[in-house]
Amino acid sequence: MQKSTDFHFGIDDKVVGILYLSVLKNVLEADGFELRGYSGSLSDFNDYRKRVSPKTLYNTLTQSLAGVPDGIGFKFGKQLNLVAADTVGQLIMSSATLLQALKSVQYYHLLLSISLNFESEIKGSDAVVRFDRLYHRKLPLTLQWFATESLLSCCQHQARWLTGESLTFQRVCLPYSRPAHSELYDVNLKCDVEFEAPCHEVSFQKDVLDLPILTANEQVRVIKSQHCEAALKRWERRFSINARVNTILAKTYPNFPTLEVIAQQLHTSRSCLYRKLQMNQTSYQCLINEFKKNKSICLLRGTLLTINEIAEKLGFSDASSFRRAFKSWTGVQPSSIREERRNNRTRLFVENEQTIKSMQG
């Protein structure tokens, strides 16, 4: 199981590359629409290093997509280009295989202004990639569609560009109801699509990960990896010590390192790290417990894994131990979270159906 880092940006942090809005502007204008809601200068789009906040991105998307035909996310995703992704893009392009490229994206996605988490694993002859927190569940439906369609389209387009071979999904699972423009999913994805799923998930033949990348260059990859590592460390300093410890836990669970190892990775001493955590009114064990609690809730809400499987993923000896720990963290049993998920899915289904009807009407 490959894991991604676990940092998340604030709504006002200027971390989103202007590239995303520049591409959106071009896609909209090609279809006879215009970019709306951006309060900055048009000259900003000429500065590829400029960054805007998630709030600015949200406001611009909300206003720009109003009245635009659904499904434009597929067009947007095809226009995103690794060449413009600076050092991370160059690292991906110089990777030997798609698997190596995927690992680079998972580890350095923060540098692409992508705060979602995703995990990949091999199940028999299939590779499965599960996306977590692609967007907030209360995001307007049009933006949920746009974010999902853009991500899936981008993955397929970039895989083909890197390898010369098509990335054919075998199955795509999406957490919202079937939209009225679902025929575009059939046209663009060409696979089984399951709506109202617990989370975003795609599967494809694992052999695809072994496809060689046409622009592979090991010397360049080593240099760009060093550049990305240095850049990541600069970005990480923007986050609290708790967040920095938590991202290490996200990459190592269920085999959590000792406090000494954590301190080494954060380039500090054990005693200094201990004092910093105390100043934040917490401890290393508290952070581990909080991580396990949040991760277990995420797995209970976002997957169909059994209680036994979740217990194993989090390093518990058996399901009973996990249930006792979960009750001590939350005051309720894991089954309560599953029941809450079923109730929420029913509520969201009704709300989505009402939204779709109102949009059609």
C-alpha positions in Angstrom: 0.0 0.0 0.0 1.4 3.4 -1.0 0.4 6.4 1.0 0.5 10.1 0.3 1.5 12.9 2.7 -1.2 14.4 4.9 -0.9 18.2 4.8 -3.9 20.3 4.2 -4.0 23.9 3.2 -6.0 26.7 4.8 -8.8 28.4 2.8 -6.7 31.7 2.5 -3.3 30.2 1.9 -1.9 31.2 -1.5 -0.8 27.8 -2.6 -2.8 27.1 -5.8 -0.9 27.7 -9.0 -2.4 30.3 -11.4 -2.0 27.6 -14.1 -5.3 26.0 -13.1 -7.2 29.2 -13.7 -5.3 30.0 -16.8 -6.2 26.6 -18.3 -9.8 27.1 -17.2 -9.9 30.4 -18.9 -8.7 28.9 -22.2 -11.2 26.0 -22.0 -14.1 28.3 -21.3 -13.2 30.7 -24.1 -12.9 27.8 -26.5 -16.5 27.0 -25.8 -17.7 30.6 -26.0 -17.8 31.3 -22.3 -15.6 33.5 -20.1 -13.8 33.3 -16.8 -15.7 35.1 -14.1 -15.2 35.8 -10.4 -11.4 36.4 -10.5 -10.6 39.7 -8.9 -6.9 39.9 -9.9 -5.4 41.3 -13.0 -5.4 39.5 -16.3 -1.6 39.9 -16.4 -1.5 37.4 -13.5 -2.0 34.6 -16.1 1.3 35.4 -17.6 3.2 34.7 -14.4 3.2 30.9 -14.0 4.8 31.2 -10.5 1.9 33.2 -9.1 -0.4 31.4 -6.6 -3.9 32.1 -5.4 -5.9 30.8 -2.4 -8.3 27.9 -2.4 -11.0 30.6 -1.6 -10.1 32.4 -4.8 -10.2 29.2 -6.8 -13.6 28.3 -5.3 -15.2 31.7 -6.0 -13.8 31.7 -9.6 -15.0 28.2 -10.3 -18.4 28.8 -8.8 -19.1 31.9 -10.9 -17.4 30.6 -14.1 -19.2 27.3 -14.2 -22.6 28.8 -13.7 -24.6 28.3 -16.9 -21.8 26.3 -18.5 -22.8 22.8 -19.9 -22.0 20.0 -17.4 -19.0 17.8 -18.2 -16.6 20.6 -19.0 -14.3 19.0 -16.3 -13.3 16.3 -18.9 -12.1 19.0 -21.3 -10.3 20.8 -18.5 -8.4 17.7 -17.3 -7.1 17.0 -20.8 -5.5 20.4 -20.9 -3.5 20.1 -17.7 0.1 19.6 -18.7 3.1 18.2 -16.8 5.5 20.5 -18.6 3.9 23.4 -16.7 4.1 21.6 -13.4 7.7 22.8 -12.8 10.1 20.6 -10.9 7.5 17.9 -9.9 6.4 17.6 -13.6 10.0 17.2 -14.6 10.5 14.5 -11.9 7.5 12.6 -13.2 8.6 12.9 -16.8 12.1 11.5 -16.0 10.7 8.5 -14.0 11.4 5.1 -15.4 7.8 3.7 -15.2 4.3 4.8 -14.4 4.7 3.1 -10.9 7.7 5.3 -10.1 5.9 8.3 -11.4 2.8 7.5 -9.2 5.0 7.2 -6.2 6.5 10.6 -6.9 3.0 12.2 -7.3 2.0 10.6 -4.0 5.0 11.9 -2.1 5.3 15.3 -3.7 1.6 16.2 -4.5 1.8 19.0 -2.0 4.1 20.9 -4.4 1.3 20.6 -7.0 -1.1 22.4 -4.7 -3.1 19.2 -4.3 -4.1 18.6 -0.7 -6.1 15.4 -1.2 -4.8 12.0 0.0 -4.7 8.9 -2.1 -3.6 5.4 -1.6 -2.8 2.6 -4.1 -2.7 -1.1 -3.7 -2.5 -4.3 -5.7 -5.5 -6.6 -5.6 -4.8 -9.8 -7.7 -4.2 -8.6 -11.3 -5.6 -5.1 -10.6 -4.2 -1.9 -9.3 -6.6 0.1 -7.2 -6.2 3.8 -6.4 -8.4 5.3 -3.8 -8.8 9.1 -3.4 -9.7 10.7 -0.1 -10.8 14.3 0.4 -10.8 15.3 -3.2 -13.3 17.9 -2.1 -15.5 18.8 0.9 -18.8 16.8 0.9 -20.8 20.0 1.1 -19.3 21.4 -2.1 -22.0 22.3 -4.7 -22.7 19.4 -7.0 -21.4 21.1 -10.1 -18.0 21.6 -8.4 -18.0 17.9 -7.3 -18.6 16.9 -10.9 -15.9 19.3 -12.2 -13.2 18.2 -9.7 -13.9 14.5 -10.3 -14.1 14.7 -14.1 -10.9 16.8 -14.2 -8.9 14.4 -12.1 -10.0 11.3 -14.1 -9.5 12.9 -17.4 -6.0 14.3 -16.4 -4.9 10.8 -15.2 -5.8 9.2 -18.5 -4.4 11.9 -20.7 -1.1 12.2 -18.8 -0.6 8.5 -18.7 -1.0 8.3 -22.5 1.3 11.3 -23.0 4.0 9.7 -20.8 3.9 6.2 -22.2 2.3 6.4 -25.6 -0.2 3.8 -24.3 -3.9 4.4 -23.2 -4.7 4.0 -19.6 -8.0 2.0 -19.6 -9.9 2.0 -16.4 -11.6 -1.2 -15.6 -13.9 0.3 -13.0 -14.5 3.8 -11.5 -16.4 4.4 -8.3 -17.8 7.8 -7.5 -19.5 9.0 -4.3 -22.4 11.0 -5.9 -25.6 10.1 -7.7 -25.6 9.5 -11.5 -25.7 13.0 -13.1 -27.9 13.9 -16.0 -24.8 14.1 -18.2 -23.7 10.6 -17.3 -23.3 9.6 -21.0 -20.2 11.7 -21.0 -18.7 9.4 -18.4 -19.4 6.5 -20.7 -17.8 8.3 -23.7 -14.7 9.5 -21.8 -14.0 6.7 -19.3 -15.2 3.7 -21.4 -15.6 1.5 -18.3 -18.1 0.5 -15.6 -18.9 3.5 -13.4 -20.5 2.9 -10.0 -22.2 6.0 -8.6 -23.1 6.5 -4.9 -20.0 4.6 -3.9 -18.3 5.1 -0.5 -15.4 7.1 -2.1 -13.5 7.9 -5.3 -11.7 4.8 -6.6 -10.3 3.7 -9.9 -9.0 0.2 -10.9 -6.9 -0.9 -13.9 -4.6 -3.8 -14.8 -1.5 -3.7 -12.6 0.7 -4.3 -15.6 0.0 -0.7 -16.7 2.2 0.4 -13.8 5.2 -1.3 -15.5 4.8 0.7 -18.7 8.1 2.6 -19.5 8.0 6.4 -19.7 9.2 7.7 -23.0 11.1 10.6 -21.5 12.8 8.6 -18.7 16.2 9.8 -17.6 17.7 8.5 -14.3 20.2 11.3 -14.0 17.6 14.0 -14.4 15.3 12.1 -12.0 17.9 12.0 -9.2 18.5 15.8 -9.6 14.8 16.7 -9.7 14.1 14.4 -6.7 16.6 16.4 -4.7 15.1 19.6 -5.8 11.6 18.4 -4.9 12.8 17.2 -1.5 14.3 20.6 -0.7 11.1 22.4 -1.9 9.0 20.0 0.2 11.0 20.8 3.3 10.4 24.6 2.7 6.7 24.0 2.3 6.5 21.8 5.4 7.9 24.6 7.6 4.6 26.4 7.0 2.8 23.8 9.0 2.6 23.2 12.7 4.8 20.6 14.4 1.6 18.5 15.0 0.9 18.5 11.3 4.5 17.6 10.4 4.4 14.7 12.8 1.1 13.6 11.5 2.3 13.5 7.9 5.0 11.0 9.0 2.4 8.9 10.7 0.3 8.9 7.5 3.3 7.5 5.6 4.3 4.9 8.1 1.1 3.4 9.7 0.5 0.9 11.1 4.2 0.6 11.9 4.7 4.0 13.7 8.3 5.1 14.3 9.7 5.9 17.7 9.8 9.5 18.9 13.6 9.5 18.3 13.1 8.5 14.6 10.4 11.2 14.2 12.8 13.8 15.7 15.6 12.7 13.3 13.2 13.1 10.3 12.3 16.6 11.5 16.0 17.4 12.0 15.6 18.1 15.7 16.4 16.3 19.0 14.0 14.0 20.9 13.9 16.4 23.9 13.3 19.4 21.7 10.4 17.6 19.8 9.0 16.5 23.2 9.0 20.1 24.5 7.4 21.4 21.3 4.6 18.9 21.6 4.1 19.8 25.2 3.8 23.5 24.3 1.0 22.4 21.9 -0.6 20.6 24.9 -0.2 17.2 23.3 2.2 14.2 23.2 3.4 11.8 20.6 1.1 9.1 21.9 -1.8 11.5 21.8 -1.0 12.3 18.1 -0.9 8.5 17.3 -4.2 8.0 19.0 -5.7 11.0 17.2 -4.4 9.7 13.9 -5.8 6.2 14.4 -9.1 7.7 15.4 -9.4 9.9 12.3 -8.1 7.2 10.0 -10.5 4.7 11.3 -13.4 7.1 10.9 -12.3 7.8 7.4 -12.1 4.1 6.5 -15.5 3.4 8.1 -17.1 6.2 6.2 -15.2 6.0 2.9 -14.7 2.2 2.3 -16.4 -1.1 2.4 -13.6 -2.7 4.5 -14.8 -4.9 7.3 -14.0 -4.1 10.9 -11.4 -6.9 10.9 -9.7 -5.4 7.9 -9.7 -1.9 9.4 -8.3 -3.2 12.6 -5.5 -4.9 10.7 -4.7 -1.8 8.7 -4.3 0.2 11.9 -2.1 -2.4 13.6 -4.5 -3.9 16.1 -4.2 -7.5 17.0 -7.9 -8.2 16.5 -11.3 -6.5 16.0 -12.1 -6.6 19.7 -9.1 -4.5 20.5 -10.0 -2.0 17.8 -13.6 -1.7 19.0 -12.4 -1.0 22.6 -9.9 1.6 21.4 -12.5 3.2 19.1 -15.0 3.4 21.9 -12.5 5.1 24.2 -11.7 7.6 21.4 -15.2 8.5 20.3 -17.6 7.2 22.9 -19.4 5.1 20.3 -18.9 1.8 18.5 -17.6 1.6 14.9 -21.0 0.3 13.8 -22.5 3.7 14.8 -20.2 5.4 12.2 -21.3 2.8 9.5 -25.0 3.5 10.4 -24.3 7.2 10.2 -22.8 6.7 6.7 -25.8 4.8 5.5 -28.1 7.6 6.7 -25.9 10.3 5.2 -25.8 8.5 1.8 -29.6 8.3 1.8 -29.9 12.0 2.6 -27.3 13.0 0.0 -29.0 10.8 -2.6 -32.3 12.7 -2.0 -30.6 16.1 -2.0 -28.6 15.2 -5.2 -31.8 14.0 -7.0 -33.5 17.3 -6.0 -30.6 19.3 -7.2 -30.4 17.5 -10.5 -34.2 18.0 -11.0 -34.0 21.7 -10.2 -31.1 22.1 -12.7 -33.0 20.3 -15.4 -36.2 22.2 -14.7 
